[in-house]
């Protein structure tokens, strides 16, 4: 969800490991709502 909003922290970490300098940016999408639902369901056999 963070990647869709414009914050790809995995890519940033990879670039840091390569020794690259990251630049601050405000290039992100504003006013977005992300929802996630996770539940476990057990069915008797």
Buried (B, 14 or more C-beta within 10 A) or exposed (E): EEEEEEBEEEEEEEEEEEEEEEEEEEEEEEEEEEEEEEEEEEEEE
